[in-house]
Amino acid sequence: MKHPGHQSQLPRLKRIQGQAAGLVRMVEEERYCADILTQIRAVQAALRSVEQGVLKTHIEHCVAGAIESGDARARQTKLDELYDILKRFGN
């Protein structure tokens, strides 16, 4: 099974990179706390969006592929992996 690419996430990640650089400038310039906190939340939301996109691709390609393969061991491995990923998201 070929591993899916995540090239579609690059524009978002580059935008996040710019937002993070903006946060550094805000701190260096001693900007108002509420403004910094607002920007931090924006970066977190953008990262969650990328995370959801990668997770969706993982489920649709990697997990579904293992299930469709008919290989019980591969299916169980991917399902266990997915469970572990989702468990980590809870923290």
Backbone torsions as a table, in degrees:
resi	resn	phi	psi	omega
1	MET	NA	128.5	179.3
2	LYS	-78.3	134.7	179.8
3	HIS	-73.1	133.9	-178.6
4	PRO	-71.4	151.0	175.1
5	GLY	-88.8	161.9	178.8
6	HIS	-125.8	31.0	-178.4
7	GLN	-58.4	-30.6	-179.3
8	SER	-64.5	-17.6	179.8
9	GLN	-85.3	-13.5	-175.5
10	LEU	-58.6	-44.1	178.3
11	PRO	-58.7	-41.0	178.4
12	ARG	-64.4	-44.3	-178.6
13	LEU	-64.2	-37.4	177.6
14	LYS	-68.1	-36.0	176.4
15	ARG	-65.6	-41.4	177.7
16	ILE	-63.1	-40.7	177.7
17	GLN	-57.7	-41.9	176.9
18	GLY	-66.3	-39.4	177.9
19	GLN	-64.0	-40.3	179.6
20	ALA	-65.7	-40.2	176.3
21	ALA	-62.9	-37.2	176.5
22	GLY	-63.7	-37.1	176.6
23	LEU	-62.8	-42.4	177.7
24	VAL	-58.9	-46.6	179.2
25	ARG	-61.6	-41.6	-179.9
26	MET	-60.3	-42.5	179.5
27	VAL	-68.3	-44.3	179.0
28	GLU	-59.7	-36.4	-178.8
29	GLU	-85.7	1.8	-179.9
30	GLU	54.2	48.2	178.7
31	ARG	-68.7	167.0	-176.9
32	TYR	-62.0	136.6	-175.8
33	CYS	-52.4	-46.9	-176.9
34	ALA	-61.5	-36.4	178.1
35	ASP	-66.8	-41.7	178.2
36	ILE	-63.8	-45.4	-180.0
37	LEU	-61.9	-38.9	177.9
38	THR	-62.5	-42.5	179.7
39	GLN	-68.0	-37.4	176.9
40	ILE	-60.1	-44.1	179.5
41	ARG	-63.5	-36.4	178.6
42	ALA	-64.4	-42.1	178.1
43	VAL	-64.4	-43.7	179.2
44	GLN	-60.8	-42.7	179.5
45	ALA	-64.3	-40.4	178.9
46	ALA	-65.5	-40.7	177.3
47	LEU	-64.8	-39.9	176.9
48	ARG	-61.0	-37.3	179.2
49	SER	-64.4	-43.3	176.7
50	VAL	-63.8	-44.5	179.1
51	GLU	-56.2	-45.6	-179.6
52	GLN	-64.7	-37.7	178.1
53	GLY	-65.4	-43.2	178.8
54	VAL	-66.8	-40.5	178.2
55	LEU	-62.9	-42.7	179.1
56	LYS	-60.1	-45.8	178.5
57	THR	-62.4	-41.4	-179.9
58	HIS	-61.1	-45.5	-179.8
59	ILE	-66.3	-46.9	-175.7
60	GLU	-69.8	-30.6	-176.2
61	HIS	-104.2	-60.4	-172.6
62	CYS	-71.8	-51.3	-178.0
63	VAL	-69.4	-48.7	-179.9
64	ALA	-61.5	-39.1	178.9
65	GLY	-61.8	-41.5	178.8
66	ALA	-65.8	-39.3	179.1
67	ILE	-66.7	-44.3	-178.1
68	GLU	-70.8	-20.0	-177.7
69	SER	-66.8	-23.2	-177.3
70	GLY	81.7	-1.6	179.2
71	ASP	-86.1	107.9	-175.3
72	ALA	-60.0	-39.5	-179.7
73	ARG	-66.6	-44.3	178.5
74	ALA	-62.7	-42.2	178.7
75	ARG	-60.4	-48.6	-177.8
76	GLN	-65.5	-37.7	178.2
77	THR	-61.0	-46.7	-179.5
78	LYS	-68.1	-38.3	178.3
79	LEU	-66.1	-41.4	176.5
80	ASP	-62.6	-42.4	178.3
81	GLU	-61.3	-44.8	179.2
82	LEU	-62.1	-43.4	177.5
83	TYR	-58.8	-44.7	179.9
84	ASP	-63.2	-40.5	177.8
85	ILE	-61.3	-49.5	-177.9
86	LEU	-64.7	-34.9	177.8
87	LYS	-64.4	-41.7	178.4
88	ARG	-65.3	-33.0	179.1
89	PHE	-63.3	-26.7	-179.5
90	GLY	-69.2	-17.1	-177.8
91	ASN	-95.2	NA	NA
